């Protein structure tokens, strides 16, 4: 059973300086190559201290998973690091099973203001789900010792668990809620099997409900074809070369 998501109390107002800091951080994600491929970010409409994200995992034991998370900034940012908390249970050695908060390793474990920024955190998050990074985690670093032990000593059980969670994250009822509130960010996805779909990108801008964050809407063949045509036209690619 999933544990209740920890409620974070944010002030109704933040300083102009902090708002500017956060604005610069978000603007940096808009530059080509800065936000990791496969991760989408959009700020909350209620507070700049909370951003909603979706992580499409492309490689490693978690390949195919679609993981929603929340990036929360303290009022002491950038002196204090932001936190990344998954919206649902994730079987990962660096994710606390109680709070679902992911902890970075290496240099980012000791946050350095003006040196470390949000893109560094997101790149570290993406890398931590790859096989190489998982293999490098020492037992004393692991937040979830049980999952670390399974990965190290019972790899087939570990792979079975991550595969099941990946399938659950891309199931129809998980990907496509029955209804979307008017102020939610809605990303249209084709109705193809989840593991046959490759989706990547940088950051998204828009408004969303803080209850659900970024949600998805299943699209039909006609709309999918229209989107493909628009994409190919924007890239200057004709139909014969695709």
N, C-alpha and C positions, 0 to 999 in steps of 0.2 A: 504494500500500500504506500502511495506517495505521501510524504510528510507535508504538512501545511507550509505554504510558502511564507517565509519570514516577512512581516510587514515592516517597511522602512518608512519612518516618519520624516518627511521633508519640510523645511520651512516654507512658508507661503511666499517669502521674498528672499532673493539672494542679492549680493552686492553687484554693482555695475562691473567691477573688476572681474569677479568670478564669471559673470555672464559673458564678458568679452573673452575670457580664457576658454570657456566651453564653446563659444562661437568659433574661435580659431581652430580648436580641436576638430570640430565637426567639418569646418571648411576644408581642413587638410585631407579629410577622407574623400573629398570630391575630386582630388587630383588623380590623374591616371597612375595606377600602380601602387597607390598608397594603401587603400583598403584591400585586404586580402581577397582574392577571387573566391567566390562562394559565400561571402559574408555580406549581409545587408543590414544597414543601420538606419533608424529613424528616431528623432527625438520625441519624447512625450509631449503632448499638448498642454499638460498641466504643470510641468516643471522641467527646467533645463537640466536638473540634476539626475534625470532618469531617461535613458535611451533604450529603445526596444531593438532587438536584433534577431536575425535568423541565420543559422550556420548550416549550409549544405555541405555535408562531409563527402568528399570525392574519393579519398583513398584510405587504406588502412582497415583495421578491424571494424570500424564504424561506418565504412563506405555505404552510401545510400541513405544515411540518417539525415533527418531535417530537424535541427535542434533550435528551439526558441530560447532566448535568454534575455536578461535585463542587465544593462550596464548602469550602475549607480555611482554617482559622484558624491563624496562628502563635501560639506561646506568649507573644509580646509584644503580642498583641491587648489593647486597642484602639489601642495606639501604632502598630502596623503593620497595614496593610490585609490582609484575607483575599484569597484568589485564587479565581478561577472557572476551572475546567478542564473542557473538554468531553470526554465519554467516547469520541467518535468524531470523525473528520475533519469540519471545518466550513470552507467556503470563505468567509472573511470577512476584510476588510482588517485588523481589529483582533485576529485570532486567530493566534497563532504556529503555523505549520504543523508545527513539530517537537514542541512540547510540548502544543499545543492549548489553551494558556492565553489567555483573553480579557483584553485590556487596556482599561480605561475611558479616556474622553477628558474634557476639560474640568476642572472642579474636582476630580473624583474621581481624576484622574491624580496629584494631590498630596493624599494621604489626610490628613485632619485628625481626630485623636482627639476624641471627644465631640461632633463636628460631623457627621461622616459615619457612617452606620450601614448595616447590611445591607440594609434596604429601599431606601436610595438606590442601592446597588450593583445591586440586582435591577431597579429601574426603569430605570437606565442601560443595563443589559444588554438589556432588552426594547426600549428606544428605539433602540439601536444597530443593530437588525436592520431598521429601517424605512428607506424610500427617502430621506427627508429627511436622516437622520443619515449615511447612506452618502455622500450627495452632499457633505456638509460636511467629510468627512475629507480633510485635506491629505496630500500625498505624504510629507512628512517625519514625519507622525504615524503613518502606516500601519506595522503590524508585518509584514504580508504584502504586500510591494510588488508581487508578481506579480498577486495578486487585485485589489489597488487599481488597477493598470494596466488589467486586463481590465474592471473596472467603469467606469473613466473613458473608455477608448479603444475597447473592444470590448463594448459593453453586451449585445448579443445572445448572445455567447459566455458572458458572465458569467451572464445569466439562464438560459441552457441548463444551465450547471453547477449553479447553485443549485436549479433545478427537479429535476434528476436526484438531487441529494442529498436533497431533500425527499421525493421519491418513495421513495428507498431507506430513509429513516428511518421511513416509514410502511408499508413492505412487511410482509407477513404474518410472514415469518420473523424480521424485526427487532422488530416490536411484540410478538409472542406467542412467547416461548421455549417449547420443548417441555414443560419442567417448571419449577416454581417451588419453591425450597427453603422449608421450613416457616416460616423466620424472615424471609422477604422481604415487603416491602410489595407487595401485588398490587392493581392497579386494574382493575376490570372494564370493558371497553369493548364496545359493540355491534359486531356483525359487519357493519357498513355500510362502503362504500368510504371510505378515510381522508379524501379531500378533500371528502366530503359531511358530515363530522362536525365539529361545533364544540364544543370542550370548554374550559371555563374554570373558574377557582376560585382560592381563596386557598391556604392551607397544609394539609398533611395530617400527621397524627401517627401513628406506628406504628413497628414494628421492621422491619428489613430485613437482607438479606445484604450485607456490604460488597463482595462480588465483583460483584454485579449492581445493587445499589441498588434503585431503584423499577422493578418490572417490571409487565407488563400481562397480563391473562387475557381471552381472547375469550369473550363470553357469547352464549347462544342467544336466540331470540326470546321464549321464555317468561320467562326471567330479565330480559330487557330490558324487557318489559311490566311486570313486577313493580316494577322500579326506577323506571320512568316514573310508575307509580301512586303509589309512595311519595314521589317528588319533587313531584308535583302536590298530593298531600295535605299535604305539609309547607309548600307555598307557598300553600295555600288556594285552589287553582285547580281548577275542575271540568273534566271532559273536553270539554264543549261549547265552552269558550272557548279551548282550546289549538289 
